[in-house]
């Protein structure tokens, strides 16, 4: 088949079908997806195949290395590292996915409202977005965390409030071009309200932006949660997360003598973030229409 015929055949498919086809031929993205699915399956099902609970203490096994009883060893109070690693994965992924979902909704609504709301609304909303983007992210994150406190819900709130401004600008840029198209102009002429414009025309045309943003932002949110928990401002012990597991293992003695206490949560964090980034990069390439020309 000629190149022109191949492009013509691809063009007959819908945009989602073409994106999925491009994604399935991206080997690195597929490897990342397989790794991510394995990690998610493990952290969700570990109570079915592992006998220890995250806070179960075994006083006969304090700071014990990996063994047949404790595959990943134990920590300083005799808790099983594997059980805490799996539970920490649950918490870290829950915080990341929930905070990204909230920030995605906020970013889309603000960007869409700015583009469809008229010149005055657009100017006011964009000045607010500019203000949010000029705040130093690290300082803003620490201030929010100190105000909101520790725990799962405050951590979700902090991360979600930090992540939406960039998405809102991306959505606004896409919809500013969309609102000039004939079908949107016609819908407005027939009296379509703001809600109809946002969800009937705006949302379907921003799906690619939202999917790619959310996927890549989940990796960033996992790192933010780990950083906050490492600093003592995120998930508070005894609840496990990868960040506070690394925080508990930061002493020189643990770093030198009990390497399994930081090596496994560190490896899980790195592997998960890499896998999500591989999937996100693959989705970004898949939704790029220029990929049909290569």
N, C-alpha and C positions, 0 to 999 in steps of 0.2 A: 504494500500500500504506500502511496506517495505521502510526502509530508503534508501537502495540502489536503489530501483525503483524510489523513489522520486528524488534522486540526478540525476539519469539517465534521467528522464523526464525533469528536470530543465536544464540539460546540452544540450538538443536538442534545446532549445530556444537560441536566439541571446543574446549577452552580454547586450545590451540595454534593451531588454525585461526582462531579469532576474533582472537587476538593478531596473527597474520600479516595478516589482513584490515585491522585497524586500522593496522598499520605501513605497509601499501602505500598508504594514503590520506594519510599524513603526508609532505608534499612536502619539507620541510626534512630529514627523516630520509633520504628517498630520495636527495636531493642529496648528503648526507654519505656515504651508502653508495657512490654512484657515484664520488665523489672518492677515497674510501678504497680502493676496488677498483682504480682507476687507479694510485694510489701503490704499492699492494702489487704489482700486476703489473709496474710499471716497475722497482722495486728487485729483484724476483726474476728478471727476464729481461734485465737490462741487459747481461750479457756477450754476449748473442746479437746485440745491435744497436749496441753501443758498443765501439770498438776499444781504448780505453785501459783499463789496470788501475789500481786505487786507489793503488798505490805506485810506479807507473812514472814515472820522472823524465825530463823533457825540459829539458836545460840551455839550450836555445835559447829557451825560453819561460818565463822566471822572472817571476812577477807580471804575466803578460800578461792583458789583458782578454778578454771574450768574443769569439770569432772563429769562422770556419768550421771551423778545426781543433779548437779547444777551445770548445765552445758556452757553457760557464759560466766560461771563463777558467782560469787556473792559480794555484797558491799560490806561496809564497816559495821553494820548492825545485823548482818546475817540475812538480808533480803536477797532474793534471787534476781540477778541482773537481767536475765532473759525475760522474766515476767514483767519487770519494770520497763524494760526496753519496749516490749509489745504494748503495754499500757501507755507508755510515753508516746509511742507512735500514734495511738488512738487520739490522745489529747492534742498532740501537735497538729495532726491532720484535721481534727474537728475545729480547732481554733483557726487554722489556715483557710479551710474551705468556707466556714461560716463568715469569717471576716471578709474574704474576697467576694462572697455572694452579696453581702451588704454593701461593700464599696462599689461593686459593679452596678447595683441598682441605683445607688446615689449618683455615681458618675454618669450613667446613661440619662437619668431624669434631668439632672442639671444641664448636661450638654444639649439634650433635646429641647428642653424648655428655653434655653438660650437661643437656639437656632430658629425655633418656630414662634417665639414669643414677641417678636418685633424688635425694633432698634433700641428702644428704651430698656426693655427687659434684658436684651442681649448685652448692652453696655453695663448694666448694674450687675448682672450675673458674672460677667467676665472679670469685672474689677474684684469681685469677691473671690473668684478662682485665682486671680493673680496674687491677691493677698495670701491665700492659703499656700500658694506655691513659693512665695518668698520667705515663709517661715523656715528657719533651719530645721531640717527633718529630724536630726538626732536630738536636738534640744527640745523640739516640739514633742517628740516621742517620749522623752524622759519626763517632761512636765505633765503630759497627759497621764502617763503611767503612775506618777506619784500622786496625782489627784484621784484617779479612778481606783487605785489600790491594786491588790493582787487577786488572782483567781481567774477562772476560765472566762466568765462574762466580761469583767473589766479588760482583760487582754484582747478579747474579740473587739470590744468597743474601741480600744486604742488603735489597733491595727486598721480597722475599717475606716476610722476617721482620718487616717494618714494617707490612704492609698487612692482616693477617688479623683483628685484634680487633673492628673494627666489623662485619665480616661475621658473626663468630661470635655477636654479640649479636642481629643480625637473624634468623639461623637459629634461635637459641634461642627468640626471641619467637614465631616462626611455629610451631615444633614444640611449645611448651608448650600452645598451643591445640589442636594436632592430637592430642596424646597422650590427650586426654580424649574423643575421638570414639569412637563405638561400635565401628568396625572395628578400631581400634588396641587398645582394651580387650579385644575378642574375641581378637585375635591374641596378646596377652599371656596371656589366660586359657588358650589352647591351647598355651602353652609356647614361643612365638616368642622367639628369642634377640635380643640387642642388634643383631647384624649384620643380621638380617632386618628389624627395626624401622627401622634406619638407612637401608638401601638399598631396601627394598620399599615403605616408607611415607614415610620422611622425605625421601629424595632427590627422588622425583617431585613432592612438594608444595612443594619449595623451588627448583624449576627456574627460575621467574620471578625470584626473588631472585638466584640465582647468575648468570643470564645478564646481567641488568642491572648487577649489581655488577662482573662481570668486564669488561664492555664499557667502563664508565666508568672502571674502575681502570686499564685499559690506557693511557688517555690520561694519567692521573696518573703511571703508571710510566715512560712516555716522558719526562715532565718531570723526574722524579726522576733517571733515568739521565743526562739532559742536564745537570742541575745537578751531579751527582757528577762527571761527566766534565769539566765546565767548571772545577770546583775541583781537578781532578787526582786524584780519588779513585775514578773509575769506569773507563771504558775507556781504557787507556794507549796513546799513540802507539807505533808507526806505525799500529796498527789504527784505522780511521776510525769515528767516531760523530758524530752531529750536535752533541753536547755538546763533544767535544774539537776539532771543527772551529771552533766559536765561541770556544773557549779559545785556539786558535792565532791567531785573528784579533782578539784583544782590544787589541792595541797601538794607540796613537793614529794611527800612520802607516797601518796597515792600515785602520782605521776611516774615515780621511779619504780615502786615495788608492786603496785596493784594495777598494772596497765589495762587489764580487762575492764576495769570500772569506767574508764573514759574512752577506750579504744572502740568498743562496740557501739555506744550511743553516737560517738563521733562519726564512725563509719556509716551508720544508718542515716544520719543527717546528710552526709555528703552524697551517699548513693541515691537517696530520695530526691534531693534537690537536682542532682545531675539528670536523673530519669525524667523528672518533670520538665526540666529545661529542654531535653531532647524532644519530648513530646510537643512542647510549646513551639520550638523552632520548626518542627515538622508541620504543625498546624499553620504556622505563619507562612511557610512556603506553599502549603497546599491551597490556602485561600488566596494566594497571589495569582491573579489571572495571567500574568506574564509568564508563568510556568508552562503554559500551553505552547509557548513559542520555542521552548528549548528542546 
